[in-house]
């Protein structure tokens, strides 16, 4: 990875899903613009806030897709990330486990 690039593996939650109240939402239902969670796989040498293994929140429209050895990944800049969820943030004062 070069510069400030982050390579992530997106959660594969395609298909039917359930709402918090238990309602089944079909895969064909239109969903508004929604942010997605992914796991960081690799980072460039200029990335300062995330590490491999962290979970990040990002906009699926602000990414480039790449396939490596048959696995689909998303490639983006560090500045395109909206939040980081990592265990290393849990120990600090007033921490929710998220770095926004």
Secondary structure, DSSP 8 states (H G I E B T S, - for coil): --TTEEEEEE----S-EE-TT--EE-TTS---S-EEEEEEEEE-TT--S--TT-EEEEETTS-EEEEETTEEEEEEEGGGEEEEE-GGGTTSTT--SEE-
